[in-house]
Amino acid sequence: MFEDQLQAVNELLKINTKFRELYDQHEALRNEIDETRHTRNPFDIEKLKKEKLRIKDLMAVMLAEHTASA
């Protein structure tokens, strides 16, 4: 995720608690999807994926604002 902007991501993880919270939520969802994809209802997995994408979009906005101000 955001491999081309690792330095900016690492900066935000250190200085922005909201970004850190979103990052942690995104990672938790990624792990949950990976661990339960074969045992959960496909509709539940799709809901988790959509939530993960929503969080990634929020992080992308924060990242864009951070890099624009740098």
mmCIF file as Biopython writes it, N, C-alpha, C and O atoms, coordinates in Angstrom:
data_model
#
loop_
_atom_site.group_PDB
_atom_site.id
_atom_site.type_symbol
_atom_site.label_atom_id
_atom_site.label_alt_id
_atom_site.label_comp_id
_atom_site.label_asym_id
_atom_site.label_entity_id
_atom_site.label_seq_id
_atom_site.pdbx_PDB_ins_code
_atom_site.Cartn_x
_atom_site.Cartn_y
_atom_site.Cartn_z
_atom_site.occupancy
_atom_site.B_iso_or_equiv
_atom_site.auth_seq_id
_atom_site.auth_asym_id
_atom_site.pdbx_PDB_model_num
ATOM 1   N N  . MET A ? 1  ? 0.843   -1.183  0.000  1.0 0.0 1  A 1 
ATOM 2   C CA . MET A ? 1  ? 0.000   0.000   0.000  1.0 0.0 1  A 1 
ATOM 3   C C  . MET A ? 1  ? 0.888   1.245   0.000  1.0 0.0 1  A 1 
ATOM 4   O O  . MET A ? 1  ? 1.741   1.401   0.873  1.0 0.0 1  A 1 
ATOM 5   N N  . PHE A ? 2  ? 0.691   2.113   -0.960 1.0 0.0 2  A 1 
ATOM 6   C CA . PHE A ? 2  ? 1.448   3.367   -1.085 1.0 0.0 2  A 1 
ATOM 7   C C  . PHE A ? 2  ? 2.955   3.109   -1.156 1.0 0.0 2  A 1 
ATOM 8   O O  . PHE A ? 2  ? 3.738   3.863   -0.579 1.0 0.0 2  A 1 
ATOM 9   N N  . GLU A ? 3  ? 3.363   2.054   -1.858 1.0 0.0 3  A 1 
ATOM 10  C CA . GLU A ? 3  ? 4.768   1.684   -1.930 1.0 0.0 3  A 1 
ATOM 11  C C  . GLU A ? 3  ? 5.641   2.799   -2.486 1.0 0.0 3  A 1 
ATOM 12  O O  . GLU A ? 3  ? 6.804   2.926   -2.104 1.0 0.0 3  A 1 
ATOM 13  N N  . ASP A ? 4  ? 5.094   3.598   -3.376 1.0 0.0 4  A 1 
ATOM 14  C CA . ASP A ? 4  ? 5.869   4.673   -3.991 1.0 0.0 4  A 1 
ATOM 15  C C  . ASP A ? 4  ? 6.021   5.892   -3.078 1.0 0.0 4  A 1 
ATOM 16  O O  . ASP A ? 4  ? 6.715   6.847   -3.426 1.0 0.0 4  A 1 
ATOM 17  N N  . GLN A ? 5  ? 5.373   5.859   -1.912 1.0 0.0 5  A 1 
ATOM 18  C CA . GLN A ? 5  ? 5.421   6.993   -0.981 1.0 0.0 5  A 1 
ATOM 19  C C  . GLN A ? 5  ? 5.761   6.553   0.434  1.0 0.0 5  A 1 
ATOM 20  O O  . GLN A ? 5  ? 5.236   7.098   1.404  1.0 0.0 5  A 1 
ATOM 21  N N  . LEU A ? 6  ? 6.631   5.574   0.547  1.0 0.0 6  A 1 
ATOM 22  C CA . LEU A ? 6  ? 6.935   5.003   1.859  1.0 0.0 6  A 1 
ATOM 23  C C  . LEU A ? 6  ? 7.476   6.031   2.848  1.0 0.0 6  A 1 
ATOM 24  O O  . LEU A ? 6  ? 7.132   5.989   4.029  1.0 0.0 6  A 1 
ATOM 25  N N  . GLN A ? 7  ? 8.302   6.936   2.390  1.0 0.0 7  A 1 
ATOM 26  C CA . GLN A ? 7  ? 8.864   7.933   3.305  1.0 0.0 7  A 1 
ATOM 27  C C  . GLN A ? 7  ? 7.758   8.802   3.898  1.0 0.0 7  A 1 
ATOM 28  O O  . GLN A ? 7  ? 7.741   9.056   5.103  1.0 0.0 7  A 1 
ATOM 29  N N  . ALA A ? 8  ? 6.837   9.256   3.052  1.0 0.0 8  A 1 
ATOM 30  C CA . ALA A ? 8  ? 5.734   10.088  3.536  1.0 0.0 8  A 1 
ATOM 31  C C  . ALA A ? 8  ? 4.813   9.296   4.464  1.0 0.0 8  A 1 
ATOM 32  O O  . ALA A ? 8  ? 4.335   9.826   5.466  1.0 0.0 8  A 1 
ATOM 33  N N  . VAL A ? 9  ? 4.568   8.035   4.133  1.0 0.0 9  A 1 
ATOM 34  C CA . VAL A ? 9  ? 3.737   7.190   4.993  1.0 0.0 9  A 1 
ATOM 35  C C  . VAL A ? 9  ? 4.393   7.042   6.360  1.0 0.0 9  A 1 
ATOM 36  O O  . VAL A ? 9  ? 3.731   7.187   7.388  1.0 0.0 9  A 1 
ATOM 37  N N  . ASN A ? 10 ? 5.681   6.756   6.375  1.0 0.0 10 A 1 
ATOM 38  C CA . ASN A ? 10 ? 6.391   6.602   7.651  1.0 0.0 10 A 1 
ATOM 39  C C  . ASN A ? 10 ? 6.375   7.892   8.472  1.0 0.0 10 A 1 
ATOM 40  O O  . ASN A ? 10 ? 6.255   7.850   9.696  1.0 0.0 10 A 1 
ATOM 41  N N  . GLU A ? 11 ? 6.494   9.031   7.802  1.0 0.0 11 A 1 
ATOM 42  C CA . GLU A ? 11 ? 6.408   10.310  8.512  1.0 0.0 11 A 1 
ATOM 43  C C  . GLU A ? 11 ? 5.034   10.470  9.150  1.0 0.0 11 A 1 
ATOM 44  O O  . GLU A ? 11 ? 4.922   10.822  10.324 1.0 0.0 11 A 1 
ATOM 45  N N  . LEU A ? 12 ? 3.989   10.208  8.367  1.0 0.0 12 A 1 
ATOM 46  C CA . LEU A ? 12 ? 2.626   10.356  8.898  1.0 0.0 12 A 1 
ATOM 47  C C  . LEU A ? 12 ? 2.353   9.381   10.038 1.0 0.0 12 A 1 
ATOM 48  O O  . LEU A ? 12 ? 1.673   9.727   11.004 1.0 0.0 12 A 1 
ATOM 49  N N  . LEU A ? 13 ? 2.873   8.180   9.930  1.0 0.0 13 A 1 
ATOM 50  C CA . LEU A ? 13 ? 2.679   7.205   11.008 1.0 0.0 13 A 1 
ATOM 51  C C  . LEU A ? 13 ? 3.269   7.713   12.320 1.0 0.0 13 A 1 
ATOM 52  O O  . LEU A ? 13 ? 2.745   7.418   13.395 1.0 0.0 13 A 1 
ATOM 53  N N  . LYS A ? 14 ? 4.348   8.470   12.235 1.0 0.0 14 A 1 
ATOM 54  C CA . LYS A ? 14 ? 5.002   8.997   13.433 1.0 0.0 14 A 1 
ATOM 55  C C  . LYS A ? 14 ? 4.308   10.229  14.002 1.0 0.0 14 A 1 
ATOM 56  O O  . LYS A ? 14 ? 4.261   10.405  15.220 1.0 0.0 14 A 1 
ATOM 57  N N  . ILE A ? 15 ? 3.764   11.091  13.125 1.0 0.0 15 A 1 
ATOM 58  C CA . ILE A ? 15 ? 3.280   12.391  13.594 1.0 0.0 15 A 1 
ATOM 59  C C  . ILE A ? 15 ? 1.764   12.547  13.634 1.0 0.0 15 A 1 
ATOM 60  O O  . ILE A ? 15 ? 1.260   13.482  14.256 1.0 0.0 15 A 1 
ATOM 61  N N  . ASN A ? 16 ? 1.025   11.645  12.980 1.0 0.0 16 A 1 
ATOM 62  C CA . ASN A ? 16 ? -0.413  11.826  12.862 1.0 0.0 16 A 1 
ATOM 63  C C  . ASN A ? 16 ? -1.135  10.615  13.450 1.0 0.0 16 A 1 
ATOM 64  O O  . ASN A ? 16 ? -1.120  9.534   12.863 1.0 0.0 16 A 1 
ATOM 65  N N  . THR A ? 17 ? -1.763  10.799  14.606 1.0 0.0 17 A 1 
ATOM 66  C CA . THR A ? 17 ? -2.418  9.677   15.277 1.0 0.0 17 A 1 
ATOM 67  C C  . THR A ? 17 ? -3.613  9.149   14.495 1.0 0.0 17 A 1 
ATOM 68  O O  . THR A ? 17 ? -3.871  7.946   14.506 1.0 0.0 17 A 1 
ATOM 69  N N  . LYS A ? 18 ? -4.343  10.025  13.819 1.0 0.0 18 A 1 
ATOM 70  C CA . LYS A ? 18 ? -5.495  9.577   13.022 1.0 0.0 18 A 1 
ATOM 71  C C  . LYS A ? 18 ? -5.019  8.694   11.865 1.0 0.0 18 A 1 
ATOM 72  O O  . LYS A ? 18 ? -5.629  7.663   11.581 1.0 0.0 18 A 1 
ATOM 73  N N  . PHE A ? 19 ? -3.939  9.094   11.201 1.0 0.0 19 A 1 
ATOM 74  C CA . PHE A ? 19 ? -3.392  8.283   10.118 1.0 0.0 19 A 1 
ATOM 75  C C  . PHE A ? 19 ? -2.947  6.927   10.668 1.0 0.0 19 A 1 
ATOM 76  O O  . PHE A ? 19 ? -3.185  5.895   10.039 1.0 0.0 19 A 1 
ATOM 77  N N  . ARG A ? 20 ? -2.306  6.923   11.830 1.0 0.0 20 A 1 
ATOM 78  C CA . ARG A ? 20 ? -1.863  5.677   12.460 1.0 0.0 20 A 1 
ATOM 79  C C  . ARG A ? 20 ? -3.051  4.770   12.762 1.0 0.0 20 A 1 
ATOM 80  O O  . ARG A ? 20 ? -2.985  3.563   12.530 1.0 0.0 20 A 1 
ATOM 81  N N  . GLU A ? 21 ? -4.136  5.346   13.279 1.0 0.0 21 A 1 
ATOM 82  C CA . GLU A ? 21 ? -5.334  4.560   13.577 1.0 0.0 21 A 1 
ATOM 83  C C  . GLU A ? 21 ? -5.903  3.936   12.307 1.0 0.0 21 A 1 
ATOM 84  O O  . GLU A ? 21 ? -6.256  2.757   12.287 1.0 0.0 21 A 1 
ATOM 85  N N  . LEU A ? 22 ? -5.989  4.738   11.250 1.0 0.0 22 A 1 
ATOM 86  C CA . LEU A ? 22 ? -6.507  4.223   9.980  1.0 0.0 22 A 1 
ATOM 87  C C  . LEU A ? 22 ? -5.605  3.124   9.428  1.0 0.0 22 A 1 
ATOM 88  O O  . LEU A ? 22 ? -6.084  2.105   8.930  1.0 0.0 22 A 1 
ATOM 89  N N  . TYR A ? 23 ? -4.303  3.341   9.521  1.0 0.0 23 A 1 
ATOM 90  C CA . TYR A ? 23 ? -3.336  2.345   9.047  1.0 0.0 23 A 1 
ATOM 91  C C  . TYR A ? 23 ? -3.523  1.033   9.812  1.0 0.0 23 A 1 
ATOM 92  O O  . TYR A ? 23 ? -3.540  -0.040  9.207  1.0 0.0 23 A 1 
ATOM 93  N N  . ASP A ? 24 ? -3.658  1.112   11.106 1.0 0.0 24 A 1 
ATOM 94  C CA . ASP A ? 24 ? -3.844  -0.082  11.933 1.0 0.0 24 A 1 
ATOM 95  C C  . ASP A ? 24 ? -5.161  -0.788  11.603 1.0 0.0 24 A 1 
ATOM 96  O O  . ASP A ? 24 ? -5.211  -2.017  11.545 1.0 0.0 24 A 1 
ATOM 97  N N  . GLN A ? 25 ? -6.219  -0.016  11.389 1.0 0.0 25 A 1 
ATOM 98  C CA . GLN A ? 25 ? -7.507  -0.604  11.009 1.0 0.0 25 A 1 
ATOM 99  C C  . GLN A ? 25 ? -7.400  -1.303  9.659  1.0 0.0 25 A 1 
ATOM 100 O O  . GLN A ? 25 ? -7.926  -2.401  9.478  1.0 0.0 25 A 1 
ATOM 101 N N  . HIS A ? 26 ? -6.718  -0.662  8.712  1.0 0.0 26 A 1 
ATOM 102 C CA . HIS A ? 26 ? -6.542  -1.236  7.384  1.0 0.0 26 A 1 
ATOM 103 C C  . HIS A ? 26 ? -5.784  -2.560  7.470  1.0 0.0 26 A 1 
ATOM 104 O O  . HIS A ? 26 ? -6.160  -3.540  6.827  1.0 0.0 26 A 1 
ATOM 105 N N  . GLU A ? 27 ? -4.719  -2.584  8.265  1.0 0.0 27 A 1 
ATOM 106 C CA . GLU A ? 27 ? -3.932  -3.812  8.434  1.0 0.0 27 A 1 
ATOM 107 C C  . GLU A ? 27 ? -4.755  -4.904  9.109  1.0 0.0 27 A 1 
ATOM 108 O O  . GLU A ? 27 ? -4.666  -6.070  8.725  1.0 0.0 27 A 1 
ATOM 109 N N  . ALA A ? 28 ? -5.548  -4.542  10.101 1.0 0.0 28 A 1 
ATOM 110 C CA . ALA A ? 28 ? -6.387  -5.521  10.795 1.0 0.0 28 A 1 
ATOM 111 C C  . ALA A ? 28 ? -7.415  -6.122  9.842  1.0 0.0 28 A 1 
ATOM 112 O O  . ALA A ? 28 ? -7.662  -7.328  9.865  1.0 0.0 28 A 1 
ATOM 113 N N  . LEU A ? 29 ? -8.006  -5.280  9.012  1.0 0.0 29 A 1 
ATOM 114 C CA . LEU A ? 29 ? -8.972  -5.783  8.038  1.0 0.0 29 A 1 
ATOM 115 C C  . LEU A ? 29 ? -8.292  -6.685  7.014  1.0 0.0 29 A 1 
ATOM 116 O O  . LEU A ? 29 ? -8.835  -7.723  6.639  1.0 0.0 29 A 1 
ATOM 117 N N  . ARG A ? 30 ? -7.113  -6.293  6.566  1.0 0.0 30 A 1 
ATOM 118 C CA . ARG A ? 30 ? -6.371  -7.115  5.601  1.0 0.0 30 A 1 
ATOM 119 C C  . ARG A ? 30 ? -6.102  -8.496  6.185  1.0 0.0 30 A 1 
ATOM 120 O O  . ARG A ? 30 ? -6.284  -9.510  5.511  1.0 0.0 30 A 1 
ATOM 121 N N  . ASN A ? 31 ? -5.671  -8.530  7.432  1.0 0.0 31 A 1 
ATOM 122 C CA . ASN A ? 31 ? -5.406  -9.804  8.094  1.0 0.0 31 A 1 
ATOM 123 C C  . ASN A ? 31 ? -6.680  -10.627 8.265  1.0 0.0 31 A 1 
ATOM 124 O O  . ASN A ? 31 ? -6.682  -11.837 8.040  1.0 0.0 31 A 1 
ATOM 125 N N  . GLU A ? 32 ? -7.757  -9.965  8.663  1.0 0.0 32 A 1 
ATOM 126 C CA . GLU A ? 32 ? -9.028  -10.670 8.854  1.0 0.0 32 A 1 
ATOM 127 C C  . GLU A ? 32 ? -9.520  -11.269 7.537  1.0 0.0 32 A 1 
ATOM 128 O O  . GLU A ? 32 ? -9.992  -12.406 7.508  1.0 0.0 32 A 1 
ATOM 129 N N  . ILE A ? 33 ? -9.413  -10.519 6.466  1.0 0.0 33 A 1 
ATOM 130 C CA . ILE A ? 33 ? -9.824  -11.016 5.151  1.0 0.0 33 A 1 
ATOM 131 C C  . ILE A ? 33 ? -8.971  -12.218 4.755  1.0 0.0 33 A 1 
ATOM 132 O O  . ILE A ? 33 ? -9.497  -13.240 4.316  1.0 0.0 33 A 1 
ATOM 133 N N  . ASP A ? 34 ? -7.661  -12.095 4.911  1.0 0.0 34 A 1 
ATOM 134 C CA . ASP A ? 34 ? -6.757  -13.191 4.547  1.0 0.0 34 A 1 
ATOM 135 C C  . ASP A ? 34 ? -7.025  -14.459 5.357  1.0 0.0 34 A 1 
ATOM 136 O O  . ASP A ? 34 ? -6.976  -15.568 4.825  1.0 0.0 34 A 1 
ATOM 137 N N  . GLU A ? 35 ? -7.307  -14.283 6.640  1.0 0.0 35 A 1 
ATOM 138 C CA . GLU A ? 35 ? -7.479  -15.431 7.526  1.0 0.0 35 A 1 
ATOM 139 C C  . GLU A ? 35 ? -8.846  -16.098 7.412  1.0 0.0 35 A 1 
ATOM 140 O O  . GLU A ? 35 ? -8.985  -17.277 7.736  1.0 0.0 35 A 1 
ATOM 141 N N  . THR A ? 36 ? -9.854  -15.359 6.957  1.0 0.0 36 A 1 
ATOM 142 C CA . THR A ? 36 ? -11.211 -15.923 6.968  1.0 0.0 36 A 1 
ATOM 143 C C  . THR A ? 36 ? -11.845 -16.023 5.581  1.0 0.0 36 A 1 
ATOM 144 O O  . THR A ? 36 ? -13.028 -16.341 5.468  1.0 0.0 36 A 1 
ATOM 145 N N  . ARG A ? 37 ? -11.078 -15.758 4.534  1.0 0.0 37 A 1 
ATOM 146 C CA . ARG A ? 37 ? -11.676 -15.728 3.197  1.0 0.0 37 A 1 
ATOM 147 C C  . ARG A ? 37 ? -12.306 -17.061 2.790  1.0 0.0 37 A 1 
ATOM 148 O O  . ARG A ? 37 ? -13.239 -17.073 1.988  1.0 0.0 37 A 1 
ATOM 149 N N  . HIS A ? 38 ? -11.820 -18.175 3.321  1.0 0.0 38 A 1 
ATOM 150 C CA . HIS A ? 38 ? -12.347 -19.482 2.930  1.0 0.0 38 A 1 
ATOM 151 C C  . HIS A ? 38 ? -13.430 -19.996 3.878  1.0 0.0 38 A 1 
ATOM 152 O O  . HIS A ? 38 ? -14.094 -20.990 3.587  1.0 0.0 38 A 1 
ATOM 153 N N  . THR A ? 39 ? -13.601 -19.326 4.995  1.0 0.0 39 A 1 
ATOM 154 C CA . THR A ? 39 ? -14.572 -19.814 5.966  1.0 0.0 39 A 1 
ATOM 155 C C  . THR A ? 39 ? -15.758 -18.884 6.155  1.0 0.0 39 A 1 
ATOM 156 O O  . THR A ? 39 ? -16.765 -19.272 6.749  1.0 0.0 39 A 1 
ATOM 157 N N  . ARG A ? 40 ? -15.649 -17.677 5.660  1.0 0.0 40 A 1 
ATOM 158 C CA . ARG A ? 40 ? -16.717 -16.690 5.841  1.0 0.0 40 A 1 
ATOM 159 C C  . ARG A ? 40 ? -17.600 -16.605 4.613  1.0 0.0 40 A 1 
ATOM 160 O O  . ARG A ? 40 ? -17.217 -16.986 3.506  1.0 0.0 40 A 1 
ATOM 161 N N  . ASN A ? 41 ? -18.777 -16.100 4.847  1.0 0.0 41 A 1 
ATOM 162 C CA . ASN A ? 41 ? -19.715 -15.826 3.771  1.0 0.0 41 A 1 
ATOM 163 C C  . ASN A ? 41 ? -19.075 -14.830 2.797  1.0 0.0 41 A 1 
ATOM 164 O O  . ASN A ? 41 ? -18.514 -13.825 3.233  1.0 0.0 41 A 1 
ATOM 165 N N  . PRO A ? 42 ? -19.148 -15.092 1.485  1.0 0.0 42 A 1 
ATOM 166 C CA . PRO A ? 42 ? -18.536 -14.174 0.508  1.0 0.0 42 A 1 
ATOM 167 C C  . PRO A ? 42 ? -19.058 -12.739 0.614  1.0 0.0 42 A 1 
ATOM 168 O O  . PRO A ? 42 ? -18.315 -11.795 0.345  1.0 0.0 42 A 1 
ATOM 169 N N  . PHE A ? 43 ? -20.301 -12.565 0.996  1.0 0.0 43 A 1 
ATOM 170 C CA . PHE A ? 43 ? -20.848 -11.219 1.144  1.0 0.0 43 A 1 
ATOM 171 C C  . PHE A ? 43 ? -20.188 -10.485 2.317  1.0 0.0 43 A 1 
ATOM 172 O O  . PHE A ? 43 ? -19.954 -9.279  2.247  1.0 0.0 43 A 1 
ATOM 173 N N  . ASP A ? 44 ? -19.896 -11.209 3.376  1.0 0.0 44 A 1 
ATOM 174 C CA . ASP A ? 44 ? -19.185 -10.610 4.513  1.0 0.0 44 A 1 
ATOM 175 C C  . ASP A ? 44 ? -17.781 -10.194 4.113  1.0 0.0 44 A 1 
ATOM 176 O O  . ASP A ? 44 ? -17.310 -9.126  4.505  1.0 0.0 44 A 1 
ATOM 177 N N  . ILE A ? 45 ? -17.117 -11.028 3.340  1.0 0.0 45 A 1 
ATOM 178 C CA . ILE A ? 45 ? -15.771 -10.702 2.864  1.0 0.0 45 A 1 
ATOM 179 C C  . ILE A ? 45 ? -15.815 -9.451  1.991  1.0 0.0 45 A 1 
ATOM 180 O O  . ILE A ? 45 ? -14.940 -8.592  2.101  1.0 0.0 45 A 1 
ATOM 181 N N  . GLU A ? 46 ? -16.808 -9.339  1.138  1.0 0.0 46 A 1 
ATOM 182 C CA . GLU A ? 46 ? -16.938 -8.152  0.286  1.0 0.0 46 A 1 
ATOM 183 C C  . GLU A ? 46 ? -17.164 -6.896  1.111  1.0 0.0 46 A 1 
ATOM 184 O O  . GLU A ? 46 ? -16.635 -5.836  0.778  1.0 0.0 46 A 1 
ATOM 185 N N  . LYS A ? 47 ? -17.940 -7.000  2.180  1.0 0.0 47 A 1 
ATOM 186 C CA . LYS A ? 47 ? -18.146 -5.843  3.060  1.0 0.0 47 A 1 
ATOM 187 C C  . LYS A ? 47 ? -16.837 -5.431  3.724  1.0 0.0 47 A 1 
ATOM 188 O O  . LYS A ? 47 ? -16.540 -4.242  3.839  1.0 0.0 47 A 1 
ATOM 189 N N  . LEU A ? 48 ? -16.065 -6.408  4.157  1.0 0.0 48 A 1 
ATOM 190 C CA . LEU A ? 48 ? -14.768 -6.105  4.757  1.0 0.0 48 A 1 
ATOM 191 C C  . LEU A ? 48 ? -13.835 -5.439  3.744  1.0 0.0 48 A 1 
ATOM 192 O O  . LEU A ? 48 ? -13.122 -4.492  4.074  1.0 0.0 48 A 1 
ATOM 193 N N  . LYS A ? 49 ? -13.848 -5.941  2.518  1.0 0.0 49 A 1 
ATOM 194 C CA . LYS A ? 49 ? -13.006 -5.358  1.470  1.0 0.0 49 A 1 
ATOM 195 C C  . LYS A ? 49 ? -13.410 -3.916  1.174  1.0 0.0 49 A 1 
ATOM 196 O O  . LYS A ? 49 ? -12.552 -3.059  0.963  1.0 0.0 49 A 1 
ATOM 197 N N  . LYS A ? 50 ? -14.698 -3.651  1.158  1.0 0.0 50 A 1 
ATOM 198 C CA . LYS A ? 50 ? -15.165 -2.283  0.899  1.0 0.0 50 A 1 
ATOM 199 C C  . LYS A ? 50 ? -14.760 -1.345  2.032  1.0 0.0 50 A 1 
ATOM 200 O O  . LYS A ? 50 ? -14.385 -0.198  1.787  1.0 0.0 50 A 1 
ATOM 201 N N  . GLU A ? 51 ? -14.835 -1.824  3.259  1.0 0.0 51 A 1 
ATOM 202 C CA . GLU A ? 51 ? -14.413 -1.006  4.401  1.0 0.0 51 A 1 
ATOM 203 C C  . GLU A ? 51 ? -12.908 -0.745  4.332  1.0 0.0 51 A 1 
ATOM 204 O O  . GLU A ? 51 ? -12.451 0.363   4.611  1.0 0.0 51 A 1 
ATOM 205 N N  . LYS A ? 52 ? -12.153 -1.757  3.966  1.0 0.0 52 A 1 
ATOM 206 C CA . LYS A ? 52 ? -10.701 -1.602  3.834  1.0 0.0 52 A 1 
ATOM 207 C C  . LYS A ? 52 ? -10.378 -0.573  2.752  1.0 0.0 52 A 1 
ATOM 208 O O  . LYS A ? 52 ? -9.478  0.247   2.928  1.0 0.0 52 A 1 
ATOM 209 N N  . LEU A ? 53 ? -11.093 -0.608  1.652  1.0 0.0 53 A 1 
ATOM 210 C CA . LEU A ? 53 ? -10.890 0.354   0.569  1.0 0.0 53 A 1 
ATOM 211 C C  . LEU A ? 53 ? -11.287 1.767   1.000  1.0 0.0 53 A 1 
ATOM 212 O O  . LEU A ? 53 ? -10.616 2.735   0.642  1.0 0.0 53 A 1 
ATOM 213 N N  . ARG A ? 54 ? -12.375 1.889   1.766  1.0 0.0 54 A 1 
ATOM 214 C CA . ARG A ? 54 ? -12.792 3.199   2.269  1.0 0.0 54 A 1 
ATOM 215 C C  . ARG A ? 54 ? -11.697 3.802   3.148  1.0 0.0 54 A 1 
ATOM 216 O O  . ARG A ? 54 ? -11.398 4.993   3.052  1.0 0.0 54 A 1 
ATOM 217 N N  . ILE A ? 55 ? -11.111 2.984   3.991  1.0 0.0 55 A 1 
ATOM 218 C CA . ILE A ? 55 ? -10.037 3.450   4.862  1.0 0.0 55 A 1 
ATOM 219 C C  . ILE A ? 55 ? -8.814  3.842   4.038  1.0 0.0 55 A 1 
ATOM 220 O O  . ILE A ? 55 ? -8.172  4.854   4.318  1.0 0.0 55 A 1 
ATOM 221 N N  . LYS A ? 56 ? -8.499  3.052   3.038  1.0 0.0 56 A 1 
ATOM 222 C CA . LYS A ? 56 ? -7.352  3.374   2.176  1.0 0.0 56 A 1 
ATOM 223 C C  . LYS A ? 56 ? -7.575  4.711   1.473  1.0 0.0 56 A 1 
ATOM 224 O O  . LYS A ? 56 ? -6.643  5.503   1.334  1.0 0.0 56 A 1 
ATOM 225 N N  . ASP A ? 57 ? -8.800  4.963   1.033  1.0 0.0 57 A 1 
ATOM 226 C CA . ASP A ? 57 ? -9.110  6.241   0.385  1.0 0.0 57 A 1 
ATOM 227 C C  . ASP A ? 57 ? -8.909  7.414   1.346  1.0 0.0 57 A 1 
ATOM 228 O O  . ASP A ? 57 ? -8.381  8.453   0.951  1.0 0.0 57 A 1 
ATOM 229 N N  . LEU A ? 58 ? -9.324  7.256   2.597  1.0 0.0 58 A 1 
ATOM 230 C CA . LEU A ? 58 ? -9.111  8.305   3.601  1.0 0.0 58 A 1 
ATOM 231 C C  . LEU A ? 58 ? -7.620  8.549   3.814  1.0 0.0 58 A 1 
ATOM 232 O O  . LEU A ? 58 ? -7.171  9.690   3.923  1.0 0.0 58 A 1 
ATOM 233 N N  . MET A ? 59 ? -6.867  7.459   3.869  1.0 0.0 59 A 1 
ATOM 234 C CA . MET A ? 59 ? -5.421  7.580   4.047  1.0 0.0 59 A 1 
ATOM 235 C C  . MET A ? 59 ? -4.783  8.264   2.840  1.0 0.0 59 A 1 
ATOM 236 O O  . MET A ? 59 ? -3.850  9.051   2.998  1.0 0.0 59 A 1 
ATOM 237 N N  . ALA A ? 60 ? -5.273  7.973   1.649  1.0 0.0 60 A 1 
ATOM 238 C CA . ALA A ? 60 ? -4.726  8.597   0.432  1.0 0.0 60 A 1 
ATOM 239 C C  . ALA A ? 60 ? -4.931  10.097  0.447  1.0 0.0 60 A 1 
ATOM 240 O O  . ALA A ? 60 ? -4.050  10.847  0.025  1.0 0.0 60 A 1 
ATOM 241 N N  . VAL A ? 61 ? -6.081  10.546  0.926  1.0 0.0 61 A 1 
ATOM 242 C CA . VAL A ? 61 ? -6.356  11.979  1.028  1.0 0.0 61 A 1 
ATOM 243 C C  . VAL A ? 61 ? -5.388  12.617  2.024  1.0 0.0 61 A 1 
ATOM 244 O O  . VAL A ? 61 ? -4.813  13.671  1.755  1.0 0.0 61 A 1 
ATOM 245 N N  . MET A ? 62 ? -5.217  11.975  3.164  1.0 0.0 62 A 1 
ATOM 246 C CA . MET A ? 62 ? -4.298  12.514  4.176  1.0 0.0 62 A 1 
ATOM 247 C C  . MET A ? 62 ? -2.861  12.539  3.639  1.0 0.0 62 A 1 
ATOM 248 O O  . MET A ? 62 ? -2.115  13.482  3.900  1.0 0.0 62 A 1 
ATOM 249 N N  . LEU A ? 63 ? -2.489  11.531  2.912  1.0 0.0 63 A 1 
ATOM 250 C CA . LEU A ? 63 ? -1.148  11.448  2.341  1.0 0.0 63 A 1 
ATOM 251 C C  . LEU A ? 63 ? -0.942  12.541  1.300  1.0 0.0 63 A 1 
ATOM 252 O O  . LEU A ? 63 ? 0.113   13.175  1.263  1.0 0.0 63 A 1 
ATOM 253 N N  . ALA A ? 64 ? -1.943  12.763  0.458  1.0 0.0 64 A 1 
ATOM 254 C CA . ALA A ? 64 ? -1.852  13.826  -0.551 1.0 0.0 64 A 1 
ATOM 255 C C  . ALA A ? 64 ? -1.719  15.194  0.090  1.0 0.0 64 A 1 
ATOM 256 O O  . ALA A ? 64 ? -0.934  16.024  -0.367 1.0 0.0 64 A 1 
ATOM 257 N N  . GLU A ? 65 ? -2.487  15.434  1.153  1.0 0.0 65 A 1 
ATOM 258 C CA . GLU A ? 65 ? -2.393  16.708  1.870  1.0 0.0 65 A 1 
ATOM 259 C C  . GLU A ? 65 ? -1.023  16.876  2.496  1.0 0.0 65 A 1 
ATOM 260 O O  . GLU A ? 65 ? -0.458  17.970  2.481  1.0 0.0 65 A 1 
ATOM 261 N N  . HIS A ? 66 ? -0.492  15.807  3.043  1.0 0.0 66 A 1 
ATOM 262 C CA . HIS A ? 66 ? 0.828   15.860  3.679  1.0 0.0 66 A 1 
ATOM 263 C C  . HIS A ? 66 ? 1.921   16.155  2.648  1.0 0.0 66 A 1 
ATOM 264 O O  . HIS A ? 66 ? 2.788   16.994  2.891  1.0 0.0 66 A 1 
ATOM 265 N N  . THR A ? 67 ? 1.888   15.490  1.530  1.0 0.0 67 A 1 
ATOM 266 C CA . THR A ? 67 ? 2.932   15.682  0.517  1.0 0.0 67 A 1 
ATOM 267 C C  . THR A ? 67 ? 2.790   17.032  -0.165 1.0 0.0 67 A 1 
ATOM 268 O O  . THR A ? 67 ? 3.783   17.598  -0.622 1.0 0.0 67 A 1 
ATOM 269 N N  . ALA A ? 68 ? 1.577   17.556  -0.241 1.0 0.0 68 A 1 
ATOM 270 C CA . ALA A ? 68 ? 1.375   18.873  -0.854 1.0 0.0 68 A 1 
ATOM 271 C C  . ALA A ? 68 ? 1.923   19.979  0.044  1.0 0.0 68 A 1 
ATOM 272 O O  . ALA A ? 68 ? 2.378   21.015  -0.440 1.0 0.0 68 A 1 
ATOM 273 N N  . SER A ? 69 ? 1.873   19.750  1.349  1.0 0.0 69 A 1 
ATOM 274 C CA . SER A ? 69 ? 2.336   20.772  2.281  1.0 0.0 69 A 1 
ATOM 275 C C  . SER A ? 69 ? 3.840   20.660  2.575  1.0 0.0 69 A 1 
ATOM 276 O O  . SER A ? 69 ? 4.427   21.540  3.205  1.0 0.0 69 A 1 
ATOM 277 N N  . ALA A ? 70 ? 4.438   19.588  2.117  1.0 0.0 70 A 1 
ATOM 278 C CA . ALA A ? 70 ? 5.874   19.366  2.394  1.0 0.0 70 A 1 
ATOM 279 C C  . ALA A ? 70 ? 6.759   20.128  1.419  1.0 0.0 70 A 1 
ATOM 280 O O  . ALA A ? 70 ? 7.984   20.053  1.510  1.0 0.0 70 A 1 
#
